[in-house]
Amino acid sequence: MGVKIQALANLSRGMLAFIIISFGIFLIVASNPPPTVCDSQYEHFEEKTKSILFIDKKLKVKPTKTKFVLAFERCRAENSIGGCYEFFVLLKDILLELNNTPENCYADFGGRNVIRETLTNSLELSTRLAWGVKPPANYREAPGWFETPNLVVFCDLKEKYTQFYGKNALSTYAKKLVPQLPGAANMPFNTAWPLSMLAFNCQSVN
C-alpha cells in the first residue's frame, strides 16, 4: 500500500490531472453510450407513431391516454366491427412501421416496453374478441366476427410477435392465455387451442 501511495505522490500534477480527466471521460461514456443503429431505428419508429403510441410532450394540456389506448379500450368494451374499427386501423399503422425494423434489431425492439405491451396486449385482445363469451363450436368459427381486413392485421401481428420474441414464443403464450378464455378452463389444452385465433392458419388470408 505504501509503495502505491508513494508512486502516486511521484506523479506530476499534469499527469495526475490527465488521469483524473481520462477517468471522468470514461465514466461519462460508460453511463451514456453512443446511440446504436437500433436506437436510430427506434427514434424513427417513435417519430412515425408519435401521434398513435405516444403523448406529445409539447402539448400544454396533455391527454392522460394515447390515441391507441383509447381505441384499444373502446374495442375491448364494445367487441364489434364498428367498435373495433379504429383499433385495427391504428394497429395496422403500427405494424407497418415495425415491418421496417432490421432483423438485427428485433431483440432490441422487442425489449422496449411500449412495443412489448402493444404487441402482447393486442394479441390477447384480438384472441378474446374472436373467442367471445364461450368456446367456438369448431375451428372454422374461430375468427368470430373478424372479416378479412381484421384477419390480415391479426396475422401480421402474430408474425411480428414471432419475429421479435422467437418461434416458440407464440405457443408459450398460448399455453398461458388459452386456459383463461371463457369456457376453456375445463377443456384439454389440445382441444381449446385449435379453437383460438392463436392457432389460426394465416395462409388462408394471404
KETI-745629 format. One line per 4 residues: number of its first residue (from 0); their letters; for each residue y, z, x of N, C-alpha, C. Coordinates in steps of 0.001 Angstrom, whole numbers, plus 524288, in hexadecimal, padded with zeros to 5 digits. Example, Ala and Ser with C-alpha at 12.3 -4.5 7.8 and 13.67 -1.06 7.14 Angstrom:
% residues 2
0> AS> 7E9C6,81E78,83386,7EE6C,81E78,8300C,7F31C,81E78,83390; 7F736,81BA8,83232,7FBDC,81BE4,83566,8001E,81EBE,83264
END
This chain:
% residues 206
0> MGVK> 7FB4C,80000,80347,80000,80000,80000,804E4,80000,80368; 804D8,80338,807A9,8094E,80388,80B1F,80A74,7FE5B,80DC4; 80650,7FB85,80F23,806F3,7F66F,811B0,809A5,7F29B,80E0D; 8081D,7F2AA,808F6,80A6C,7EF20,80521,81033,7F048,8045C
4> IQAL> 81187,7F555,80403,81700,7F6DC,8034E,81A3A,7F527,80803; 817FC,7F5D7,80CAE,81ABB,7F455,81174,81B9A,7EE70,8119B; 817A9,7EB7B,80FAF,81812,7E5C4,80FA5,81C7D,7E40D,80C14; 81CF2,7E69C,8078D,82130,7E556,803ED,8267B,7E6AD,8064C
8> ANLS> 8269B,7EB02,80907,82B87,7ECB5,80B61,82D5D,7E8E8,80F8E; 829A0,7E652,8121E,82AEC,7E2B0,81653,82CC9,7DD63,81451; 82C07,7DC5F,80F29,82DC6,7D765,80CF9,833B5,7D730,80CD5; 835C7,7D29F,80DE0,83B6F,7D1F9,80D84,83D0E,7D236,807D2
12> RGML> 84206,7D376,806EE,843F3,7D3B2,8018E,84364,7CE6D,7FED9; 84449,7CA3E,801C1,843D4,7C500,7FF7F,83E49,7C3D2,7FDC2; 83A8A,7C530,8011E,8350E,7C439,7FFC9,8336F,7C788,7FB20; 83526,7CC73,7FB05,833D1,7CFF0,7F6B5,8361C,7CDEA,7F195
16> AFII> 83AF3,7CC0B,7F1DD,83D70,7C9DE,7ED2C,83A84,7C50B,7EB4D; 838C6,7C1CF,7EF0B,835D7,7BD13,7EDB1,830C9,7BE76,7EADF; 82E14,7C26C,7ECDB,8291E,7C40E,7EA78,82A05,7C60E,7E4EE; 82E1F,7C939,7E442,82F48,7CB71,7DF17,830AF,7C725,7DB37
20> ISFG> 833F9,7C369,7DCEE,8358C,7BF1D,7D97C,830DB,7BBB7,7D814; 82D93,7BA9D,7DBFB,828EC,7B762,7DB09,82549,7BA01,7D71E; 824A4,7BF17,7D7AC,82146,7C1F9,7D410,82392,7C1E6,7CE92; 828CB,7C263,7CE3C,82B61,7C22F,7C921,82AA2,7BCF1,7C680
24> IFLI> 82B25,7B8B8,7C990,82A55,7B376,7C76F,824BC,7B2D7,7C586; 8210A,7B4F1,7C898,81B85,7B4A5,7C710,81A9D,7B755,7C1CD; 81CF8,7BBEB,7C114,81C52,7BECA,7BC2B,81EA6,7BBC6,7B796; 8232A,7B94D,7B872,825AC,7B64B,7B448,8224A,7B1AB,7B2B1
28> VASN> 82049,7AEDD,7B696,81CFB,7AA4B,7B57E,817EC,7ABF0,7B2D6; 815B5,7B058,7B4A9,810C6,7B231,7B26C,81168,7B3CD,7ACBD; 815E0,7B620,7AB74,816C8,7B7E9,7A616,818E0,7B392,7A299; 81AF3,7AF70,7A4F3,81CF9,7AAFC,7A1F5,81AE4,7A5E8,7A44C
32> PPPT> 815DB,7A4D6,7A384,81392,7A01E,7A5D1,8162D,79B39,7A3AA; 8167D,79721,7A6CD,818EB,79247,7A4FA,815DF,79005,7A05E; 81883,78D46,79CD0,815D4,78B0E,79844,811A8,78722,799D9; 80D64,7872C,79700,80921,78383,79801,809B8,77EC3,79477
36> VCDS> 80643,77AFB,79538,80633,7765B,791DB,80542,777FB,78C33; 801C3,77BCC,78B79,80088,77D9A,7862C,80531,7806C,783B6; 80828,7832F,786EF,80CE5,785BA,784F3,810B4,781A5,782E3; 8114F,77D71,785D4,814D4,77939,78434,812EA,776A3,77F3C
40> QYEH> 80DCB,775D7,77EE1,80B85,77382,77A30,80C5E,77709,77576; 80BD1,77C27,77655,80C83,77FCA,771FE,81233,77FEF,7703B; 815CE,77F96,773EE,81B59,77F68,77288,81C79,77A9F,76F25; 819ED,77649,77073,81A8C,77181,76D55,8185E,77259,767D7
44> FEEK> 813C6,774D5,76789,81163,77601,76277,814F0,77991,75F47; 81717,77D84,761D0,81AA4,78134,75F3A,81F5F,77E62,75CF6; 8217E,77AD0,75FFC,82615,777E3,75E4F,824D1,77485,7598B; 82043,7720B,75996,81EBC,76E8B,7555A,81D60,77174,75054
48> TKSI> 81BAE,7764F,750CF,819F6,77943,74C32,81D89,77DE6,74AF9; 82220,77E05,74D61,82584,78297,74CC8,82746,78371,74728; 82796,77F43,7441B,8293C,77FE2,73EA6,824B7,78185,73B1F; 81FEE,7818C,73D40,81B44,782D0,73A2A,81903,78820,73BA3
52> LFID> 81821,788DA,740B1,81555,78D7E,7428F,818D2,791D1,744B5; 81DB8,79096,74589,82123,79460,74813,82626,7952D,744EF; 8289F,79997,745BE,82D9E,79AC5,7433A,831F6,79989,74716; 835AC,7966F,74565,839FE,794C7,748BE,83D3E,79984,74A70
56> KKLK> 83D51,79A80,74F80,84022,79F08,75191,8460E,79E7A,75102; 847DB,799B0,7501A,84D7A,798BD,74FBC,84FB2,79A15,74A5A; 84C44,79AA9,74683,84E16,79BD8,7413B,85073,7A155,74100; 854E1,7A1C6,73E6D,85756,7A6EA,73DDA,85425,7AA5E,73A33
60> VKPT> 85269,7A807,735DB,84F08,7AAD8,73231,8498F,7A89B,732C5; 84633,7AB78,7355C,840F6,7A986,73687,83D32,7AAC8,73214; 83A13,7A6F3,73063,83615,7A803,72C6B,831E1,7AB91,72EAD; 82F3D,7AE5E,72B59,82B33,7B1FF,72D34,825FF,7AF43,72E21
64> KTKF> 82562,7AA95,72BE2,82078,7A7B7,72C75,8218B,7A207,72DD0; 81DFA,79FB4,730B5,81E92,79A37,7321F,81D2C,796BE,72D79; 81EA1,791DF,72DE6,81D7E,78E0F,729D2,8179C,78DA0,728EC; 814A3,78DC6,72D2E,80EF7,78D45,72CB3,80C92,7920A,72A14
68> VLAF> 80E64,796A3,72B79,80C52,79B6F,72919,80D58,79B79,7233B; 811E6,799C6,7219A,81329,7998E,71C02,80F88,795CA,7192A; 80E97,79139,71B7D,80B12,78D63,7191C,8057B,78F74,71900; 803FA,79228,71D24,7FEC5,7947D,71D86,7FDF5,79873,71923
72> ERCR> 801BF,79BDC,7186D,80148,7A000,71480,80143,79DC6,70EF6; 8045E,799C7,70E06,8046A,7975B,708D9,7FF27,794CC,707BB; 7FD0C,7921F,70B91,7F7F9,78F8B,70AEF,7F3B5,79389,709D6; 7F3BE,797C9,70CC0,7EFC9,79BE2,70C04,7F019,79E32,7068A
76> AENS> 7F4DC,79EB9,70484,7F59B,7A114,6FF59,7F41C,79D5B,6FAF3; 7F543,7984E,6FB8F,7F47F,7949B,6F746,7EF4B,791AB,6F78B; 7ED4B,790C7,6FC36,7E839,78E2A,6FCE5,7E7B3,78959,6F966; 7EB34,7859F,6FA24,7EB1D,780C9,6F716,7ED6A,77C62,6FA51
80> IGGC> 7EC9A,7779C,6F892,7EEAB,7731B,6FB6B,7F498,77384,6FBE7; 7F72B,774AF,6F78D,7FCDC,77517,6F79E,7FECD,779A9,6FAD3; 7FC54,77E23,6FA1D,7FE01,782D3,6FCDF,7FD0F,78293,702BB; 7F959,77F57,70458,7F7F8,77EFA,709E7,7F9FE,779FF,70C7A
84> YEFF> 7FCF6,776F5,70983,7FED1,771F2,70B93,801EC,772A9,710A2; 805CD,77616,71083,8091F,776CA,71520,8060E,77919,719AB; 80271,77C9B,71890,7FF3C,77EE9,71CAF,7FC5F,77AAE,71FB9; 7F9E3,77713,71CF4,7F6EA,772F9,71F9B,7FA7F,76F17,72263
88> VLLK> 7FF08,76E0C,72029,802CA,76A87,722B8,804A9,76CE0,727E1; 8061E,771D3,727C7,80804,77470,72C82,803AA,7751C,73085; 7FEFF,77663,72EA9,7FA91,776FC,73235,7F95D,771C9,734E1; 7F9C1,76D93,731F6,7F8EE,7685B,73435,7FCDD,7674A,7388B
92> DILL> 801CC,768A1,737A1,805E1,767D1,73B90,804C8,76AFF,74081; 80305,76FCD,73FC5,801C6,7732A,7443D,7FD45,770DB,74765; 7F93B,76F28,744AA,7F4A0,76CFF,74747,7F5E3,767ED,74A1B; 7F957,764D0,747E1,7FAF2,75FF7,74A7A,7FD8A,76126,74FB7
96> ELNN> 800A9,76536,74FD9,80326,766BD,754C4,7FF28,768F3,7589A; 7FB5A,76BE0,75697,7F74B,76E0B,75A00,7F3C0,769CC,75C2B; 7F37F,76560,75983,7F053,76108,75B73,7F267,75EE9,7609B; 7F741,76027,761DD,7F999,75E60,766C4,7F86C,7620C,76B52
100> TPEN> 7F587,76630,76A3F,7F451,76A01,76E53,7F076,767C6,7724A; 7F1BF,767CC,77758,7EE08,76601,77B50,7E932,7697C,77B53; 7E4C8,76735,77C84,7DFE2,76A2A,77C67,7E00C,76EE5,78006; 7E2B7,76E58,78478,7E2E5,772BA,78828,7E65C,77735,78640
104> CYAD> 7E8FB,7766E,781C5,7EC46,77A8F,77F8F,7E9EB,77CED,77A97; 7E53A,77B56,7792B,7E2C7,77D65,7746A,7E264,78356,77494; 7E064,7856B,778EC,7DFA7,78B1A,77954,7E4E7,78DED,77926; 7E8CE,78BB8,77BC4,7EDFE,78E1A,77BD9,7F05A,78E3A,7765E
108> FGGR> 7F02E,789CD,773AE,7F253,78982,76E62,7EF4E,78D1B,76AB4; 7EA21,78D07,76B2A,7E6E9,79035,767B8,7E7E7,795FF,7684E; 7E9D8,79790,76CE9,7EAF8,79D0F,76DD8,7F04D,79ECD,76BE0; 7F388,79B1C,76A4A,7F8BC,79C72,76838,7F822,79EBB,762BB
112> NVIR> 7FA96,7A31C,761C2,7F9EC,7A5E2,75CC7,7FB16,7A282,7580C; 7FF70,79FB2,75830,80103,79CAC,75396,7FD18,7985B,75264; 7FACE,79605,75667,7F6F6,791E1,7558A,7F1CB,7942E,753C1; 7F019,79858,75644,7EB2B,79ACE,754BD,7EB65,79CA9,74F16
116> ETLT> 7EFAE,79F29,74D98,7F032,7A115,7483C,7F092,79C99,74451; 7F36E,79882,745B6,7F3FF,7940C,7422B,7EEC5,79168,74131; 7EBD7,79057,7454F,7E6D1,78DAA,744BB,7E2CF,7911A,741F5; 7E25D,795F7,743A0,7DE6B,79972,7415B,7DF9B,79AB6,73BA8
120> NSLE> 7E470,79C0B,73A7F,7E5E2,79D54,7351A,7E56B,7989E,73181; 7E6D1,79407,73374,7E675,78F44,73049,7E0C8,78DD2,72F48; 7DD7C,78EB4,73328,7D7EE,78D96,73285,7D58D,79132,72E69; 7D6F8,79627,72EA3,7D4F5,799DF,72AC7,7D6F6,7989B,72551
124> LSTR> 7DC0B,7979F,724DC,7DE41,7967A,71FB8,7DBCB,79198,71D61; 7DB54,78D76,7206D,7D910,78898,71E79,7D375,78965,71CA5; 7D08A,78C6F,71F91,7CB1B,78D82,71E24,7CAD4,79090,71906; 7CE3A,7945A,71873,7CE50,79781,713AB,7D033,79453,70EFA
128> LAWG> 7D401,790E4,70FCA,7D5FE,78D9F,70B86,7D1A8,78A3D,70945; 7CECC,787B1,70CB0,7CAAB,7842D,70AEF,7C61A,78727,7087A; 7C4F1,78BB2,70A94,7C086,78ECE,708A6,7C18E,790C3,7031D; 7C648,792AA,70230,7C7A3,79498,6FCFF,7C5DE,79A28,6FC07
132> VKPP> 7C507,79B74,6F710,7C3BB,7A0D5,6F597,7BDDC,7A1DA,6F58D; 7BAD0,79DC3,6F650,7B525,79E65,6F69A,7B2E1,79A0B,6F9FB; 7AE14,79A9F,6FBD6,7ABD0,796A6,6FF3D,7AB6E,79159,6FC81; 7AC99,78D13,6FF3B,7ABD7,787DE,6FD00,7A61F,7871A,6FB81
136> ANYR> 7A52F,783EE,6F78A,79FD4,78318,6F5A8,79C72,7807C,6F9CD; 79ECB,77CFE,6FCE0,79BF9,77A50,7010C,79FE7,7785B,70515; 79DE9,7762C,70957,7A16D,774A5,70D9D,7A523,77046,70C0D; 7A3AC,76D27,7081B,7A71F,768EC,7065B,7AC16,76B10,703D2
140> EAPG> 7ABB4,76FD9,701C4,7B03F,7723D,6FF41,7B35D,775B5,702FE; 7B1C3,775C5,707EA,7B462,77916,70BC9,7BA42,77814,70C3D; 7BC17,7732C,70BC7,7C1BD,77244,70C46,7C502,77467,707CA; 7C282,775F7,7037C,7C585,7780F,6FF1A,7C96E,77420,6FD10
144> WFET> 7CE6C,775B6,6FCB6,7D270,7722C,6FAB5,7D4DE,76EC4,6FEF8; 7D31E,76F52,703C1,7D55A,76C44,7080A,7D4BD,7666C,70704; 7D8FC,7638F,707E3,7D8D6,75DE2,707A3,7D8D4,75BBC,70D33; 7D84C,7569F,70DAB,7D7C9,75445,712DB,7DC0D,755F2,716AE
148> PNLV> 7E115,755F3,71536,7E51C,757AC,718F4,7E443,75D49,71AD8; 7E27F,760B7,71753,7E16B,76621,718DA,7DCD4,7665C,71CA6; 7D8DC,76335,71B94,7D437,76324,71EE7,7D580,7611D,7245B; 7D8D9,75D31,7249F,7DA60,75B05,729B4,7DD21,75F2F,72CFC
152> VFCD> 7E0B7,76206,72A92,7E385,76630,72D5E,7DFBA,76A7F,72EF7; 7DC41,76BF7,72B6D,7D87E,77014,72C9C,7D503,76E8A,7312F; 7D341,769B2,7313E,7CFD2,767EE,73579,7D2B3,767C7,73AB0; 7D7A7,7665A,73A8E,7DACC,7667D,73F54,7DB6C,76C1F,74130
156> LKEK> 7DBF9,76FAE,73D7D,7DC61,7753F,73EBC,7D761,77731,7415D; 7D2ED,775C3,73F34,7CDEB,7775B,74183,7CD50,77532,74709; 7CECF,7704B,747AC,7CE5D,76DD9,74CD3,7D1D7,7709A,750D3; 7D6A1,771D1,74F30,7DA3F,7745F,752C1,7D858,779DE,7541F
160> YTQF> 7D637,77CA1,7505A,7D424,781DC,7514A,7CFBD,7819E,75552; 7CC5D,77DC4,754C0,7C7FD,77D21,75861,7C9E6,77BAF,75DD2; 7CDC4,7784C,75E1F,7CFE4,776BE,76333,7D248,77B5F,76615; 7D52B,77E8E,76353,7D7F1,782DD,765D2,7D472,78789,7670C
164> YGKN> 7D066,78858,763EB,7CD4F,78D24,76483,7C793,78C3C,765E2; 7C611,78756,76692,7C0C6,78634,7684F,7BD1E,7847B,763F9; 7B8E3,781E9,76589,7B53E,77F98,761C6,7B29F,783A6,75E47; 7B1B2,7883F,7605F,7AEF6,78C41,75D57,7B2A6,78FB6,75A2A
168> ALST> 7B7B4,78EE0,75ACA,7BB82,79250,7583A,7BB2E,79200,7524E; 7BA53,78D45,75044,7BA3C,78C99,74A9C,7B590,78F5B,74827; 7B0FE,78ED1,74A84,7AC5C,79160,7485D,7ACD1,79750,748CF; 7AF20,7992C,74D06,7AFFE,79ECE,74DA8,7B3B1,7A0D0,74977
172> YAKK> 7B7C9,79DCF,74876,7BB93,79F50,74477,7B913,79F2E,73F12; 7B5C1,79B47,73E23,7B323,79AC7,73912,7AFB9,79F88,737ED; 7AD13,7A182,73BDF,7A9B0,7A60C,73B1F,7ACD0,7AAE1,73990; 7B1C1,7AAE6,73B07,7B52A,7AF3B,73996,7B786,7AE6F,7342A
176> LVPQ> 7B944,7A999,73303,7BC23,7A89D,72E31,7B8AE,7A7B8,72972; 7B4A3,7A497,729F8,7B17C,7A30C,7256D,7AF72,7A7B5,7224F; 7AD57,7ABD0,724C8,7AB75,7B046,721B1,7AFC1,7B307,71E95; 7B4BB,7B20A,71FEF,7B913,7B489,71D2A,7BAD1,7B16C,71862
180> LPGA> 7B8D9,7ACA6,717C4,7BA67,7A961,7135B,7B817,7AB81,70E4B; 7BAC2,7AAC9,709E0,7B8E5,7ACDE,704DB,7B349,7AB31,7039B; 7AFF7,7AF0A,702B5,7AA95,7ADF1,70138,7A6F2,7ACC0,705B6; 7A8EB,7AC9C,70A80,7A5A5,7AB22,70EF6,7A310,7AFCC,7119D
184> ANMP> 7A4E3,7B475,7106D,7A2E4,7B919,7131D,79D06,7B9D1,71269; 79B0C,7B869,70DCF,7957A,7B92C,70CB3,7923E,7B444,70D9A; 794AC,7B048,70FE1,791EA,7AB66,710FA,79070,7AB29,716C0; 78BE6,7A8FA,71809,78AB0,7A818,71D8D,78EDE,7A491,71FF3
188> FNTA> 79047,7A59B,724BF,79465,7A284,7273C,79317,79CB7,72733; 78E37,79B65,72841,78CA4,795E6,72879,78CE7,79339,7232C; 78D4D,79645,71F05,78DFB,79410,719C8,793C3,79377,71883; 796D6,79755,71A09,79C72,79744,718DC,79F7A,7938D,71C62
192> WPLS> 79E0E,79362,7214E,7A0E8,7902F,72523,7A179,78A77,72386; 79D4A,787C7,721BF,79DE0,78243,7204B,7A16B,78168,71B91; 7A26A,78581,7188E,7A5BF,78509,713EF,7AB86,785A7,71547; 7AC9A,78744,71A12,7B208,7882E,71BA7,7B44F,7835E,71E52
196> MLAF> 7B981,7831F,71E61,7BC27,77EC2,720EC,7BB86,77EE8,726DB; 7B9F8,78350,728F3,7B923,783A0,72E91,7B486,78041,7303B; 7B114,77EFA,72C7D,7AC95,77BA4,72D9E,7AD70,7760E,72BB9; 7B218,774E9,729BC,7B330,76FBD,72783,7B2AF,76B74,72BA6
200> NCQS> 7B02D,76726,72A1B,7AF76,762B1,72D9A,7B461,75F50,72D8D; 7B773,75FC5,73197,7BC79,75D04,731BA,7BBE9,75724,732A2; 7B759,75567,7342C,7B692,74FC6,734D9,7B715,74CE2,72FAD; 7B660,74FA9,72B6B,7B6A7,74D34,72640,7BC38,74BD1,724AB
204> VN> 7C01A,74DF5,72765,7C58B,74CC0,72606,7C84B,749A8,72A4E; 7C592,74865,72E79,7C7ED,74566,732C3,7C77F,73F8A,731B5
END
